[in-house]
Amino acid sequence: MNKLALAAVAALCACGCAKNDGNALKMITEATFPPYEFLRGQEIVGIDVEICRAVAEKLGKDFKCETVDFDSVIPAVISGRADLAAAGITVTEDRKQNVDFSDPYVTTGIVVVYSKANPYTGPEQLKNKRIGVQGGTTSETYVLEQLGQEPERSRSPAEAVAALKAGRVDFVIADIDPAKNCIMGEADLALSGFVTSEDYAVAIRKGRPELLKAVNETIAEAKADGRLAKWIADYTAESDALKAK
């Protein structure tokens, strides 16, 4: 288990959890994905947290936030353990069968992390190579569906990049933001351009149109009044500074 995951065990109520669960909006996330969600000490912070906190404020509810492994995020919403999920979740057709998605709040993509001693030149180079990914992500889906092979699964992009540095995998595929954080200060590593383009959105349990409407209104308002741009700038700067320490 990585350091962030260990600390996350104590982070269940670090987002301002309320004592009155009946009047709380509960978010589920995976707090190892800066700048969208990460730990500031034992507090879960990030762009996604701000979006969901703003939804709670709009609804006049208290706010709770819990961190779990990424592959447990959407199941937590489906089961009713949480009201909504935000964890840099990419909208896919498979996921839309199980949850409703808000309007996207950012467009991003996945990239290849590679060693400069073994430069990445194109997708054909990935065939039959050991590809590290975070399990349960669209990076894993890309390797399975586009490359037709099994990836080397890790609990986080940082763990996958550590495997690359140790020579246990040949390349890593990850979302651009954690990939950038993982190679900061690593002179021997580099990133490719986007391999895919993806939209991030908030996942909501099906059958909750009022909550979906509130999330969409919050995202639109945060874009219009500049809050979303400020959250992105502030948390990107903070996560970059933490990585640089």
N, C-alpha and C positions, 0 to 999 in steps of 0.2 A: 504493500500500500504506500502511495507517495505521501510526501509531507502534508500537502494540502488536504488529501483525503483523510489523513489522521486527525488533522485539526478540525475537519468538518464534522466529526462525530459530536463535537461540543457546540456546533453552530446552529442547532435546531431552532433556537429562538433568538438568534442574533440579529434578525432584521426588524426588531421591534414587535415581537410577538405579543399578542394581547391575552389577558387571562380569560376573556369572554370568547370562547371558541365559536359560539353561535353567531357572534357579530363580527367574525373575522373572515377576511379573504385570504385563502392560503395559496401560496405560490410554491411550486416544486422546481428545483433547478439542480445543476451540477456545478459547484463553485470552483472549478479549475479551468475556466475558460475566459481569461481576461481579454478584452475589457468588458465583456458582457456580464460575467459573474466571477467573482473571486473573493478571497478572504482578506479582510483588513484586520489582522489579529484574529479574533473569533467572530467578526461581523461580516455577513455576506453583503457585498456591495457590487455595483456595476450597472451597466446600461439597462439590462433586462429587469433588474430589481427596481430601478427608478420607474420604468414603465408600469410595472405591476403595482408598485406602491401608489402611483398616480391613479390607477384604476380604483384601488381601494378608497382613496380619498374622494374620488368622484361618486362612489357608491355610499359614502358615509360609513365605511367599515374600518375596523382595525386591520392590521396587516401582519401576516405570518409568513415566514419563509423557511424552507427546509432544503438541505442539499443531500442528494443521493448519487449513486453511480448513474452515468448517462443512460444506460440501457433500462433503467428503472423509472425514468422521468415520465414518459408517456403512459406506461402502465399505471402509474400513480394517479394520473388524471382519469383514465378509463375506469379505475376502481372506485373513484370518489375520494381517495385519500387527500387529493388536492383539488382546488377549484380550477387552477390553470397552471400551465407550465411555460417557462421561458428559459432557454438554455442554449441560445444560438441554434434553435431548432429549424432545420431546413424543411420547407414545405415539399412533400412528395405525395404522389398519388396513393402509395401504400398507406402512409400515415393518415391521409384524409379519409380512409375507410374507417378509422377508429376514433378520430377526434376532429373537431372543427378547428379551422385556423382563422386567425385574425387577418386583416390586411397586412401585407409585409411592411416592416419598418426599416429594413436595410437590404440591399442587394450586395452579395459578396460571392465567394467561391472557394474551391479547394485548390491547393498548390502542391507541388512536389518539393520536399526538402531533400537536398543531396549534398554529398561531399564534393568539394572542389577538385579533389583528387579523382573523382568519378563523375564528371559533369553530366547533367541531364540534358538530353538533346531532343526528346520527343516521346510520345506515348509508346511507340514501338519498343523503346528501350526498356520498358517496364515488364514486358512479357517474360514469364518464367523467372523473374527475380524475386527476392525476398522483400516484400513490401510491408512496412510497418504502418499500422493505423490505430486509432482509438476505436475499440469495439462499439458497435451499435450506431455508428455515424454514417453519413453519406460517403465518407472516404472508404469505409468498409464495403458499402454497396458498389462503389465504383470499381474496386478491385474484383469483386465477385462477378458483377454483371458486364463490365466493359473489358476487363482483362481475362475473365473466365478462370480465375484461380483463387486459391485461399490466401488471405493476407495473414500477416503476423499481428495478432491483436494485443493491444496494450490497454491499460486503464485510462490513459491520458495521452495527449500529444507529446507532453514532456517526456513521458516514459518511452514512447516510441522513438523520439529523437535521441534519447540516451542509448537505446538499442542500436541506432544508426552509428553513433559515435564509437560504440563498443564493437562494431563490425558484425553484429548479429542480424542486421537487415541491410539491404542494399540501398533502399530509398524509403522515405516516409511520405505519405499523403495526408494532409491535414487542412483544416480551414485556415485561411490567410492570417487571421489575427493571432491565434495561438502559435501558428508557425513562425510568424515574425518575432513573437516573444521568445520562442524556444531557441532561435538562432542569434538573438541579441548577444553580442560579445563573443560569438563563436566564429573566429576568422576563417575556419576551415569549412564552414557550411554556407549554403546559399539556397535561394528559393527560385522556382520557376515562375512563369506567368500563370494565370488562371487556367486550370484544367477544365473546370466547369463553372457555370454561373448559377448562383443559388439565392433564393429569398428566405430570409429569417422571418418568422412570425410567432405569435403566441398561440399555444395549443389549449383548447378548452373542451371540457367534456361535452359530448353531443347532448342536445336537448336543453341547452341553456341559452336561448336567443338573447335574453336581456343582458347577460354577462358578455356575450360576443359583441353586442351593440355597444356596450360601455367601453370595451377594450378598443374597438375600432374608433370610437369617438375620441378616446384618450390619445391614441396614436396620431390621429389627424390633428388634434389640438396641439400636441407636443411638437409636431413638425411645423405647424403654422406659427407658433409663438417662439420658436427657437430653442425650446427646452431640449428636444432630442439632439440637435446639433451640439448643444452645450454638454449634455451627458456624454456624447461620443467623444468630444474633445477632452473633457476633464478626466474621464476614466481611462482613455487611451494614454494620456500623459501620466496618470498615477500608476497604471500597470507597467508602463515602460520604465518608470523610475524604480519600481520595486524590482524589476528584472535586472536593472543595472547595478543594484546594490551588491 
